[in-house]
Amino acid sequence: MQNSNSRFFLFFFLIASFFTGLSSCKSTKDSLADNQTKAKQDYSLENALLWEVTGKGLKQPSYVFGTIHIINDEDYFLPKGALAAIDASEEIIFEIDMNDMNDMTKQMGMLKDVFMNDDLTLKDLMEEADYKLVSDHFSKLGLPIFFFERMKPMFLTVFASSDFDPSGIQNGSMKSYEMEFFEIANKSGKKVGGLESIEYQLNVFDNIPYKDQAQMLLESIKTSGGGGDQFKEMVDIYKAQNIDAMITMIGSEEAGMSEYEDILVGDRNKNWIPIMEEKMKVQTTFFAVGAGHLAGKDGVIHLLKNQGYKLKPLSQVKS
């Protein structure tokens, strides 16, 4: 990938990653434990990132894999059977078509969707003291706030976190499951597709009041002191393949996300199921979506089960 293109690719990848990356914005361990207990009582699933889909007249199996969008290189792993599942699949389907993020024409056309409507700025949405806190935080990260003033506040959460350095993708210190799978697909000549468009993802945030988004950004920064520990805990949960615990990161009351959980996760999962069904009828397909989308009542695993498919967790052994 050429350097000029890779910067845009990385920018839009981080924006697209926001939906599941947001799930790491949990609050206290007590809240996590409470939510996790509820999840296990209601819709407990085995600890597994890779699931085989069969039944309901399918002539061949397909696979669902839960990703984490950004992870340190030393923590990156694939459960046993993941590469075999990819090899057996004719197409890899991501949340969005990764080819679109490498299309400069598309990227430039989508830039307008990153910004708020009506020429609003972050300053319009915050008290002076809160705006100064946010501005100072970005300055410490080497990101002058005036570059991002008109950006939808929830996108700013991507750049506000000190948990990871986006340049890590380029220097190899961090990896993305999506980018790794995309590279495998390209090398093996497999088709690639998406469950939704990046335009859709960018515009989802217009359903959440900008003032609420600004408040979420503010709270995220206020609690960012322990961000490194939170990121490590999220990675540890992922490495344990505990997808039940992953959904509790989305539903935290203190993180201010519960009111919009359907918009950010549940509704999107439901929209994906008919698309997945059409793909699976035709060929063996490998679906790679954020692990936070798998578990729970409205998670992809249960939604597929409700449609009559059999979902089998595959080996948890790391390859």
N, C-alpha and C positions, 0 to 999 in steps of 0.2 A: 504494500500500500504506500503510495507516495506521501511525503510529509505534509504537503498542503492539504491533501484530502484527509489524512489521518486526524488532523486537528478538528475538522468539522465532524468526522465520524465519531471521535471521542466525545465532542460536545453533545451531539444528539444522542449518543449512547447513554451518557450520564443522565440526560433528561428522560429518556425512555426508561432507564433503570430506576428512576425515582419512585415509581409505583411500589415496587417491592422493596427497594432500599428504604422507603419510608417506614416499612414495617419494623425496621431496627430501632425506631424512635419510641422505645418502650419506657416505662417509668421505673417503679421500684420492683425489687425482687418479690415482695409480697403480692403486688398486683399481678406479676407474671405467674406466681404459683397459684393464685386464686383462679385466674383465667385458664391456666393449664388444667387444673383439677376439673373445671367445668367442661373443658373440651373432651377430657378423657371419659367423663361420665356420660356425655351425650353422643359423641361421634369419634370415639377413640380409634386410631389407626396404628398399624405396626410402624416401627421406625424404619423407613425405607424411602429413598429418593427415586428409585427406579421401579416402575409398575408396568406389568404386562396387561394389555386389554384384549379380551377375547369375548366370544358369545354373541348373542343377538344376530346370528346369521353371518358373522364375519368369516370370510374364507381364509384369512391370515391374521396373525396377531399384530397389534400396534403397541407403542410404548409411550409412557408419560414419564418425564424426568423433571425433578424440581431443581432449579438452579439457584445460585446466589450470584448476583450480578458482578460483584467485585470481591476478590479474596487474595490474601497474600500468597505469593508463589509457593512458599513452603507448606501452606495449608491446603493447596489445591490437590484434589484426589478424584478418582472415579470409582464408584462401587463396581465390584466384579460383575461383568455382564453388560456394562454400559456400552463399551466399544463394540461388542458383538451385536447389541441391539441396534446401534447406529449402522453397522455394516449390513445388517439384514433389512434395513429400511430403505425405501426408494426416495423418500423426501424427509427433510428436517424442517419442522414448522416451529417458529419462535413466536413470542408475543407479537412482534412486528417483523416484517421482512427485512432481514439484515442488509439485503441488497439496496434497499431504499436509503439506508444511512451512508452508503458509499456512493450515492448519486448526488453530485454537487448541484445539479439543477434543482432537484427535489429539495435539497437542504436549504438552498437560498430562498426557495418559495415558501418554506415552512417557518422561516425566521419570524415572520409577522405574528405567528400563533404563539410565540414565546412571550409576547408582550401583552400588557393589560389594555383593555379597551378604554376609549374616552380620554386618552392621554394622561391617565392616572399615574402617579408615581408613588413609591413607597412612603415618601414623606407625607403624602396626603392621607395615609392610612394609619399613621402612628402619632402618639404624643411625642413632643420634642425630646424628652429624656429617653424614651424607648428607641426613637430613631437614632439618637447618638450612640446608644449601646450597640445597636446593630451595625452602624457605620464603623464604630471603633473595632468591632469584632472582625469585620471584613478587612479593615486596614491592616490588622495584625496578620492576616492571612496573605497580605500582599495583593488584595483585590479591592481597589478603590470603589466605593459604593456607587459613585456616579455612573459607572459602566453598567450597573444593573438596576438602576432606579425604576425603570418601567417594566422590568421583568415580573411575571406573575410570582408573587411572594413564595409560593410553595416550591417553585423551581429553585429559588435561592437556597433552600435547605440543602440541595445537592452540594452547593459550593460552600455552604456555611460550616460543614462538618470538617473537623480536623482528623477524622478517623483514618482517612487514606488520602494519598496524594495522587490525583488523576494522572499525572505524568508517569506513575508506576506502570500503567498499561504499556506505555511506549518503551520504558527502560527495562521491562521484564520483571520488576520486583512485585508486581501484582498481575493477576490473571482474571479474565472474565470467561465464565463457562460458555456464554453465548458466542464470544469471539473465537474460543477454542473449537466449538462445534461448527461454527461457520467456516473456519479454516479447513476442518476435516471434510466438510461437505464440498468445498471448492476443490480440494485435492483429489477427492474421489469422484467428482463429477455428479454429485447428487443434487437434486432440485432443492431449492430453499423457498420457504413461504412464511406468511405471517397470519396470526389470528385476528389482528386488527391493524389499522393504519396508524402511523405515527401522528398524522393529522388528528385522528380521533383522540389519541392519548393527550396531545397538547391541548385540545379543546375541552377535555373532561373537566379541567380546572375552572372553566367558566361557570360550572354548576355549583361551585363553592364560592361564597362571597369573598371578595378580595380582602375585606377587613378581617374575616376569620382566618384567611391564609396568612395575613401579616401577623396575627396573634400567635398562630402556630409556629411561624418562623421565630418570633421573639422568644417563645417558650423553649424552642429547640436550642437556641443560643444560650439562654439562661441556664439550661441543664447540661451544657456541653462540657462542663468541667470533667465529668467522668466518661466522656465520649469514648476514649480508648478502651476502657473496661467494658462498655456496652458493646462495642464492635467486636471485641474478643469473645464476649459471651455469646453473641449472635453466631460467630464463626464456630465456636465450640458446639452449639446446638445443631448447627448445620452438619458438622463433621460426625455428630452422633446420629444424624439422619432423623432427628426428632421433629417431624413435620407438624405434629400437634402443637409443640412449643412455638413453632414459627408463627402460627396464626395468632397466638396471644400477643405477639409484638405489634400486630395491627390493631387489636381491639382495646388497647390501653386507654382508659378514661383520662388519665392525667396527661397523656400525649395529645389529647383533644381530637383524636381521630375517630372515635366510635360513632359519632353522628354522621360521618361521611364514609363509613366502611363499605356500604353497599355501592356507592358511586365509584370508589377506588378499587374495590376488589369483587364483591359479590355479583354486581350487575355484569361486570366484565366476564366473570367466569361463566355465567349463564349464557351470555352472547357467544361464547366460544364453543359450547357443546354442539350445536347444529353443524358448525364448520368442521369440527373434529369428526363428527359422524360421517359426513360426506367424504372426507379424506380417507377414513378407515375402511369404508366400503370398497374403495377402489384399489388401495395398495397398503402395504406395511408402511406406517408413518411413525416417525419419532418426534414427539412433541416436547419441546424444552421451554418450560415456563417457570417463573419465580416460585420457589418452594412454598412461599406464603399463600399461594393460590391452590395448593393441593388439598389441605385438610379442612375440617369444619363442615357444618351443615351445607353451606353453599360452596364448598370446595370442589375442585374438578373431580376428585376421586369419587365422592358421594354423588355428585350430579350424574356422572357416567353410570354408577351403580343404579341410580334411580331410573335411568333410561333402559335398564335391562342388561348392561354389560357386566362381565366378570372382571374384577380387578385383582391381580395377584402381585403382592410385593416380591420383588426379586432379591437376590443375595445382597446382604449388607457388607460383605467382605470387600475391603479396599483392594483395588488392583494396582 
